C-alpha cells in the first residue's frame, strides 16, 4: 500500500467512525476502565469521549496502546490548550 492509498484508507475509516456523530459524554478514565483496558498504575488516564452511538474515543500515546494521550484543541479564534493526562 503506498502513502496515498494509506491516507485514503485511514481517512475513510475516520470519517466512518466520526462524521455526523455527537459527543454525548466526556469523562476521564477511572480505575475500573483502566483495569478493564489493561492500564497499569503508572500509565496516564486519558480523556474519553462517548459518541451518540455508544462508541468511545480514547486518545492513545501510540497505536499499540502503551499509554493514554493528551488532547490538544484549537479554537477557530486561534487559541489553543491541552486536556492533559491524569495520574
C-alpha positions, 0 to 999 in steps of 0.5 A: 500500500503506498502513502496515498492509498494509506491516507485514503484508507485511514481517512475513510475509516475516520470519517466512518467512525466520526462524521455526523456523530455527537459527543454525548459524554466526556469523562476521564478514565477511572480505575475500573476502565483502566483495569478493564483496558489493561492500564497499569498504575503508572500509565496516564488516564486519558480523556474519553469521549462517548459518541451518540452511538455508544462508541468511545474515543480514547486518545492513545500515546501510540497505536499499540496502546502503551499509554493514554494521550493528551488532547490538544484543541484549537479554537477557530479564534486561534487559541489553543490548550491541552486536556492533559493526562491524569495520574 
